[in-house]
Amino acid sequence: MTERLRAVVVLSILALATKAEAFPAFARKTGMSCTACHVAWPILNQQGQSFRDNGYQLGLEKDDPVTISSAYVPFAVRSTAGYEYVRTTNQTSDGGPVVVSGGGVPAPGMDLLTGGVIAKDLSYLVVVAGFLADEPAGIESAWARVSNLGGTGWLNVKAGKFELDLPASSHRPATLTAGYAAYGAHPSGSGVGFDMGENQVGVEIDGHNARSTTRYAVSLVSANGDPGSSGAWSSPLVYGHLQQAFELGNPVLPWVRLGVLGAVGWWPTQFAQDGGTDIPSTGRAHKKYSRVGGEVTGIFGYPATPFMVTAAYIYGREDAGLASGTDPATGIDLATQANTFNGAFVEVDWVPVSAVAYNATPYLVFARYDTVRYKTGPGDVDGFTVGVRRYLAFGPRASMALHAEFHTDKTKGVGWADPLGSGAGLDVANQTVLVGLDFAF
């Protein structure tokens, strides 16, 4: 299996993988409903974004653990259990292209979370994820934060392992079967391991106004997948994100948020070796790669039962020398030239009005289209995901949703290649069906 095909399959087969930061304990602490901070679990609304930006504080002088009942325990568990069917076409085999398919109830993973306020303006989050036979438990997130430096919300500092501030969170998505393709996009043959959607290790400085309608974040991290560079900071990446929300007071379009983002990183291409094996932390001859983009999010209709649309665009570039191999379609040596891509997604999240109007169990209907286009080489992606969540319980003690989802994607030219043909591979199509119970306590 080629590296790019492996990446495609991993993207589509997340076998009931859970996502972090579902925290009913916060509702127990504040005494508020979960819907005060969520459009629908797990998607944050503007109030939820503000609570997070403030370091899990409401700012009402009741955030310090000393003022909270000793019965409050800041822990949460999240998992998803259910049925999943996966089908992949044009898989490489010794006998030519084959279709791989199968279904069942896989062993579910689990997230164990603890987070909150240690003292005023001192907060933390630790997430341990995995707990599978082939994926032992590991630290997904672990950070500490000092808020309101100098008495202002415009200066806060976080250090540890954390998610970058993105147009749409990879750790609080509505979808469970596939991630955002644009976040992890790389040109064919790329040796760069950085994925915007993966948690990074480093330092972040962020700030915001009183309601988080204006907010920024700047991060200096060692990019995930970093093979180890020599120097004071290993394989550095600088990422920045700026957002501005507008409360329009319009009954059709009451709220809009705009944002821009950019990242630049340096990846080693040479290492000292011992018997032909690279020696860690000796990386040198760094080459540059970058990402730049923007997003727009709008809420249509009554904010309590929103029809929310998010669209984002990301342009990526990687310098010559960061890729290896040959483009099978053109014969171009991929190491000799820079390569670029254009990625985008459009996501719709809708809480139907009828579910509230008739006091019925609330629903979330969601859909997303992902696309990536490369300048050189195979790997262009088109993906579509659609699903619905029916909340069986949605409260401060625990939440559970019946989750049904369908995902399909096609990746061009990365499948089986006829050894007597042009060298170009066939397109690979993936389909995933998931029906399960997603719960957090």
C-alpha positions in Angstrom: 0.0 0.0 0.0 1.4 3.4 -1.0 1.9 6.1 1.7 -0.8 8.2 0.1 -3.3 5.3 -0.1 -2.6 4.5 3.5 -3.3 8.1 4.5 -6.6 7.9 2.6 -7.7 4.7 4.3 -6.8 6.0 7.7 -8.8 9.2 7.0 -11.9 7.2 6.1 -11.6 4.4 8.6 -11.6 5.9 12.1 -13.4 2.9 13.6 -15.5 4.7 16.1 -12.7 7.0 17.1 -13.8 9.4 19.8 -13.1 13.2 19.9 -12.1 15.1 22.9 -13.5 18.0 24.9 -17.1 16.8 25.6 -17.3 18.0 29.2 -20.6 17.7 31.1 -18.6 18.5 34.3 -18.5 22.1 33.1 -22.3 22.3 33.1 -22.4 20.8 36.6 -19.9 23.4 37.8 -21.6 26.4 36.3 -25.2 25.3 36.9 -26.0 26.1 33.3 -27.6 23.9 30.6 -25.2 22.3 28.1 -27.0 24.3 25.4 -25.8 27.5 27.0 -22.4 26.8 25.4 -23.2 24.4 22.5 -25.1 24.8 19.3 -25.5 21.1 19.8 -23.0 18.9 21.5 -20.1 18.9 20.6 -20.2 22.2 18.5 -19.5 25.4 20.5 -21.6 28.5 20.1 -20.4 32.1 20.8 -20.9 31.7 24.6 -19.0 28.4 24.6 -16.2 30.0 22.6 -16.0 32.8 25.1 -15.9 30.4 28.1 -13.1 28.5 26.5 -11.2 31.7 25.6 -11.4 32.8 29.2 -9.7 29.6 30.4 -12.9 27.8 31.4 -14.0 30.8 33.5 -17.2 32.8 33.7 -15.6 35.7 35.4 -18.3 35.9 38.2 -15.9 35.4 41.1 -17.1 31.8 41.4 -14.5 30.0 39.3 -11.9 29.2 42.0 -12.2 25.6 43.1 -12.3 26.8 46.7 -15.7 28.3 46.1 -17.2 25.1 44.6 -18.8 22.2 46.3 -16.4 19.4 47.1 -18.8 17.1 45.3 -17.7 18.6 42.0 -15.2 16.4 40.2 -13.7 17.8 37.0 -13.5 14.5 35.1 -15.3 13.2 32.0 -15.3 10.1 29.9 -16.4 9.9 26.2 -16.8 7.0 23.9 -18.8 5.7 21.0 -20.1 2.2 20.5 -22.0 0.9 17.5 -21.9 -0.7 14.0 -19.6 0.4 11.2 -19.3 -0.7 7.6 -16.4 0.3 5.4 -15.7 -0.3 1.7 -12.6 0.7 -0.3 -12.1 0.2 -4.0 -9.0 -0.4 -6.2 -6.8 -1.5 -3.3 -3.4 -2.7 -4.5 -2.8 -6.4 -4.4 -0.5 -9.0 -6.1 -3.5 -10.0 -8.3 -4.5 -6.5 -9.3 -7.1 -4.1 -7.9 -9.4 -5.5 -5.3 -12.3 -4.2 -3.3 -11.9 -4.4 0.5 -15.1 -4.3 2.6 -16.4 -5.4 5.9 -18.5 -4.4 8.9 -19.2 -5.1 12.5 -19.0 -3.6 15.9 -15.4 -2.7 16.5 -13.9 -2.4 20.0 -14.6 1.2 21.0 -11.9 3.6 22.1 -12.3 6.1 24.9 -11.3 9.6 26.0 -10.6 10.3 29.7 -10.6 14.1 30.3 -9.9 16.3 33.2 -9.7 20.1 33.0 -10.8 23.3 34.5 -9.5 26.0 36.8 -6.7 25.5 39.4 -7.1 29.0 40.8 -8.2 32.3 39.3 -6.7 32.7 35.8 -4.9 29.4 36.0 -6.4 26.6 34.0 -5.5 23.2 32.5 -6.7 20.4 30.3 -5.5 16.8 30.1 -6.9 14.2 27.7 -5.9 10.6 27.6 -7.2 8.8 24.6 -7.0 5.3 23.0 -7.4 2.3 25.3 -7.5 -0.1 22.3 -5.6 -3.3 21.9 -3.6 -1.8 19.0 -3.6 1.7 20.3 -2.6 2.0 24.0 -3.7 5.0 25.9 -1.7 8.1 25.2 -1.7 11.8 26.0 -3.8 13.5 23.3 -3.8 16.9 25.1 -2.0 18.3 28.1 -1.6 22.0 28.6 -1.6 24.7 31.3 -2.7 28.3 30.8 -2.3 31.6 32.5 -5.1 34.0 31.6 -5.5 37.8 31.8 -1.9 38.8 32.1 -1.7 42.4 32.9 -5.4 42.4 33.8 -6.5 42.1 30.2 -8.1 39.3 28.2 -5.9 40.3 25.2 -2.9 38.5 26.7 -3.1 34.8 27.7 -0.3 32.2 27.5 -0.7 28.4 27.1 2.0 25.8 27.0 2.0 22.0 26.4 0.2 19.9 23.8 -2.9 21.5 22.4 -5.1 22.0 19.3 -4.3 24.9 17.0 -7.0 27.5 16.8 -8.7 26.5 13.6 -11.7 27.6 11.5 -13.5 24.3 12.6 -12.2 22.1 15.4 -10.9 18.7 14.5 -11.6 17.7 18.2 -15.2 18.9 18.4 -16.6 17.9 15.0 -20.1 16.7 14.3 -18.7 14.0 12.1 -17.0 10.8 13.5 -15.9 8.9 10.3 -13.6 11.4 8.6 -11.5 14.4 9.3 -11.1 17.7 7.4 -9.1 16.7 4.3 -7.6 20.2 3.9 -6.0 20.2 7.3 -3.9 17.1 6.6 -3.2 17.7 2.9 0.3 17.2 1.5 1.6 17.1 -2.1 2.5 13.7 -3.6 5.7 12.3 -2.1 5.9 14.9 0.7 8.0 14.0 3.7 6.4 16.7 5.9 4.4 15.2 8.7 2.6 18.3 9.9 -1.2 18.0 10.1 -3.1 21.2 11.1 -5.8 19.1 12.7 -3.4 17.2 15.0 -2.5 18.5 18.4 0.9 20.3 18.5 3.5 20.7 21.2 4.6 24.3 22.0 3.4 27.7 23.3 0.4 29.8 22.3 -0.3 33.4 23.0 -4.0 34.4 22.5 -6.3 37.2 23.3 -9.9 38.4 22.8 -12.4 41.1 23.7 -15.1 40.8 26.3 -17.4 38.6 24.2 -14.8 36.9 22.0 -16.2 38.6 18.9 -12.7 39.7 18.2 -10.0 37.1 18.9 -6.5 36.1 17.9 -4.1 33.2 18.5 -0.4 32.9 17.7 1.4 29.5 18.3 5.1 28.5 18.1 5.2 24.7 18.0 7.3 21.7 17.0 5.2 20.4 14.2 3.7 17.0 14.8 5.6 14.2 13.1 8.8 16.1 13.7 11.8 13.8 13.1 14.0 15.9 15.3 16.0 19.0 14.3 19.2 20.4 15.7 19.0 23.9 17.2 17.2 25.7 19.9 13.7 24.7 18.6 13.1 21.5 16.8 11.3 21.8 13.4 9.6 25.1 14.3 6.2 26.1 13.0 4.6 29.5 13.6 0.8 29.6 13.2 -1.6 32.5 13.5 -5.4 32.9 13.4 -7.5 36.1 13.6 -11.3 36.1 13.8 -14.0 38.9 13.8 -17.6 38.2 14.5 -20.5 40.6 13.7 -23.8 40.5 15.5 -26.1 41.9 12.8 -29.5 41.9 14.5 -31.0 40.6 11.3 -33.7 37.9 11.7 -32.5 36.1 8.6 -28.7 36.4 9.2 -28.2 37.5 12.8 -24.5 36.5 13.2 -21.4 36.3 10.9 -17.8 35.5 11.7 -14.8 36.0 9.4 -11.3 34.8 9.8 -7.8 34.5 8.3 -5.0 32.1 9.1 -1.4 31.4 8.2 1.4 29.1 9.1 5.0 28.8 8.1 7.3 25.9 9.1 10.7 24.4 8.5 11.3 20.7 8.0 14.8 19.0 8.0 15.9 17.1 4.9 19.3 15.8 6.0 20.4 13.9 9.1 23.6 12.5 10.6 23.5 8.8 10.3 24.7 5.7 12.2 24.9 2.6 10.1 22.4 4.1 7.6 19.9 5.1 10.3 19.0 8.7 10.9 20.1 10.0 14.3 17.3 11.9 16.1 17.7 15.6 16.8 20.4 16.0 14.1 18.1 17.3 11.3 19.5 20.1 9.1 19.2 21.6 5.7 15.6 22.7 6.5 13.1 23.6 3.8 10.1 25.8 4.2 6.4 24.9 3.9 3.4 27.2 4.5 -0.3 27.4 4.8 -2.6 30.4 4.3 -6.4 30.7 4.2 -9.6 32.1 5.5 -13.1 31.2 6.6 -16.6 32.6 7.0 -19.3 31.2 9.3 -22.9 32.4 9.3 -26.0 31.6 11.4 -29.3 31.7 9.6 -32.6 32.0 11.5 -33.2 32.1 15.2 -29.8 31.5 17.1 -31.3 29.0 19.5 -32.2 26.7 16.6 -29.5 27.7 14.1 -28.8 26.8 10.6 -25.0 27.3 10.7 -22.8 27.3 7.6 -19.0 27.3 7.7 -16.8 27.6 4.6 -13.0 27.6 4.7 -10.2 27.7 2.2 -6.5 26.7 2.7 -3.6 27.2 0.2 -0.5 25.1 0.9 3.0 25.3 -0.5 6.1 23.1 0.1 9.5 24.0 -1.2 11.5 21.8 -3.6 13.4 19.1 -1.7 10.6 18.2 0.7 9.1 15.6 -1.6 10.6 12.5 -3.2 9.7 10.2 -6.0 8.3 10.7 -9.5 4.9 11.9 -10.7 3.6 8.8 -12.4 1.5 10.8 -14.9 4.2 13.2 -16.1 7.5 11.6 -15.0 8.5 14.8 -13.2 11.0 14.3 -10.3 9.0 15.6 -7.4 12.2 16.6 -5.4 13.2 19.2 -8.0 10.3 21.6 -7.7 8.0 23.2 -5.2 4.5 21.9 -5.0 1.2 23.5 -4.0 -2.4 22.6 -3.2 -5.8 24.2 -2.7 -8.1 22.8 -0.1 -11.5 23.7 1.1 -14.6 22.5 3.0 -18.2 23.7 3.4 -20.1 22.4 6.5 -23.7 22.8 7.5 -25.0 22.2 11.0 -28.7 22.5 11.6 -30.8 22.2 14.8 -34.4 21.8 13.4 -36.9 24.3 14.7 -39.6 21.6 15.1 -37.5 19.8 17.7 -37.7 22.8 20.0 -41.2 24.0 19.1 -42.8 20.7 20.0 -40.5 20.0 23.0 -39.2 16.9 21.3 -35.8 15.3 21.7 -33.4 17.7 19.9 -31.7 16.8 16.7 -28.5 17.9 14.9 -28.4 17.4 11.1 -25.0 17.9 9.6 -23.3 17.7 6.2 -19.8 18.5 4.9 -18.1 18.6 1.5 -14.3 18.4 1.4 -12.0 19.0 -1.5 -8.2 19.1 -2.2 -6.5 19.9 -5.5 -2.8 19.5 -6.1 -0.6 21.3 -8.7 1.5 18.2 -9.4 1.0 14.5 -8.8 -1.9 12.3 -7.8 -4.1 12.6 -4.7 -6.9 15.1 -5.5 -9.7 14.5 -3.0 -13.5 14.9 -3.1 -15.4 13.8 0.0 -18.9 14.2 1.3 -20.3 13.4 4.8 -23.9 13.6 6.0 -25.6 12.5 9.2 -27.9 13.1 12.1 -27.7 13.0 15.8 -30.7 12.4 18.0 -30.0 13.4 21.6 -31.4 10.8 24.0 -30.0 12.7 27.0 -28.4 16.2 27.0 -27.7 17.4 30.5 -25.2 18.4 33.1 -24.7 14.9 34.4 -24.3 13.1 31.2 -25.2 13.2 27.5 -25.9 10.5 24.9 -26.7 10.8 21.2 -27.9 8.2 18.7 -25.5 9.0 15.8 -26.0 7.9 12.2 -23.5 9.0 9.5 -22.5 8.2 5.9 -19.2 9.2 4.4 -17.9 8.8 0.8 -14.7 10.1 -0.8 -12.7 9.6 -3.9 -8.9 10.1 -4.2 -7.5 10.3 -7.7 -4.6 8.2 -9.0 -3.5 6.6 -5.7 -4.8 3.0 -6.1 -3.6 0.0 -8.1 -1.3 0.9 -11.0 -0.9 -1.4 -14.1 2.9 -2.2 -14.2 2.7 -2.4 -18.0 0.7 0.9 -18.3 1.5 4.6 -17.8 2.3 4.2 -14.1 -0.7 6.2 -13.1 -2.9 4.6 -10.4 -6.6 4.1 -10.4 -8.9 6.3 -8.3 -9.7 5.0 -4.8 -13.2 5.3 -3.5 -14.1 4.9 0.2 -17.6 4.6 1.8 -18.3 4.3 5.5 -21.6 3.8 7.3 -21.7 4.3 11.1 -24.6 3.9 13.5 -23.8 4.1 17.2 -24.3 5.6 20.6 -22.0 8.5 21.4 -21.9 9.3 25.1 -20.1 11.5 27.6 -20.3 11.5 31.4 
